[in-house]
Amino acid sequence: MSLDPHVAVLLLSTTAAGLLMSIAGLRKNGLEWRQRRRICPSCGRELRGRACACR
């Protein structure tokens, strides 16, 4: 069983496009490696749940 050249080019181009889109998303911070710390804008404390207790 041999791989058709058209299928090979399709797989390679799709993989390359996905890789480039992932790199672009990481560079513009659309995607993040880890979650950032969330800070309450009114009291300045770190948010651990959904809302701050100061409100």
NUNU-309219 format. One record per residue: residue in one letter; x, y negated, z negated of N, C-alpha, C in turn. Coordinates in steps of 0.02 Angstrom, whole numbers, padded with zeros to 5 digits, always signed. Example, Ala and Ser with C-alpha at 12.3 -4.5 7.8 and 13.67 -1.06 7.14 Angstrom:
# residues 2
A+00660+00284-00390+00615+00225-00390+00660+00165-00390S+00642+00112-00354+00684+00053-00357+00645-00002-00394
This chain:
# residues 55
M+00042+00059+00000+00000+00000+00000+00045-00062+00000S+00036-00104+00049+00076-00165+00053+00033-00226+00039L+00066-00278+00018+00031-00340+00002+00027-00383+00065D-00033-00403+00081-00044-00445+00140-00011-00514+00129P+00023-00542+00178+00057-00606+00169+00008-00663+00151H-00052-00661+00178-00100-00713+00162-00121-00711+00088V-00129-00651+00062-00147-00643-00008-00089-00665-00053A-00028-00648-00033+00030-00668-00072+00037-00744-00074V+00027-00777-00019+00031-00850-00017-00025-00881-00059L-00084-00853-00056-00140-00877-00096-00125-00871-00171L-00101-00814-00192-00084-00804-00263-00029-00851-00285L+00022-00859-00245+00079-00902-00262+00057-00975-00266S+00017-00998-00219-00005-01068-00219-00052-01082-00277T-00096-01035-00293-00142-01044-00349-00104-01047-00415T-00055-01004-00423-00014-01004-00484+00025-01068-00490A+00054-01091-00435+00093-01153-00436+00048-01213-00453A-00011-01216-00424-00058-01271-00438-00078-01271-00512G-00092-01213-00540-00110-01209-00611-00054-01230-00657L+00007-01210-00639+00065-01229-00679+00076-01304-00676L+00072-01334-00618+00081-01406-00612+00026-01445-00648M-00035-01420-00646-00089-01453-00682-00079-01450-00757S-00054-01394-00782-00040-01387-00853+00015-01434-00875I+00068-01438-00836+00123-01483-00853+00099-01556-00852A+00059-01574-00803+00033-01642-00800-00011-01658-00859G-00051-01610-00881-00095-01620-00939-00055-01628-01003L+00000-01591-01009+00042-01598-01069+00077-01665-01070R+00098-01689-01012+00134-01753-01010+00088-01812-01026K+00026-01809-01007-00018-01866-01021-00059-01855-01084N-00039-01807-01125-00070-01792-01189-00143-01772-01183G-00163-01749-01125-00230-01720-01118-00232-01653-01153L-00176-01619-01151-00167-01556-01187-00114-01568-01240E-00120-01537-01296-00072-01546-01349-00046-01479-01373W+00017-01477-01391+00046-01415-01417+00017-01398-01485R+00005-01448-01526-00023-01437-01592-00071-01492-01608Q-00112-01482-01660-00161-01532-01678-00128-01589-01716R-00149-01650-01701-00122-01708-01736-00157-01717-01803R-00123-01753-01848-00155-01769-01912-00207-01822-01900R-00265-01813-01930-00318-01862-01925-00319-01904-01988I-00321-01970-01980-00319-02016-02036-00382-02058-02036C-00411-02067-02095-00472-02107-02102-00454-02180-02088P-00492-02214-02045-00476-02284-02029-00491-02332-02087S-00535-02315-02132-00552-02362-02186-00507-02355-02247C-00490-02293-02267-00450-02286-02328-00379-02262-02314G-00365-02235-02255-00297-02215-02238-00278-02145-02260R-00324-02109-02289-00309-02041-02311-00314-01991-02254E-00280-01935-02260-00283-01883-02209-00351-01848-02213L-00382-01839-02154-00447-01804-02151-00434-01729-02144R-00465-01691-02188-00457-01618-02184-00521-01585-02162G-00576-01616-02176-00641-01589-02155-00668-01629-02097R-00733-01633-02093-00764-01671-02039-00770-01745-02054A-00777-01763-02118-00786-01833-02136-00746-01848-02199C-00736-01912-02210-00700-01934-02269-00750-01947-02326A-00727-01939-02388-00771-01949-02446-00779-02022-02463C-00740-02066-02433-00744-02136-02451-00806-02171-02422R-00838-02141-02375-00897-02173-02344-00960-02156-02378
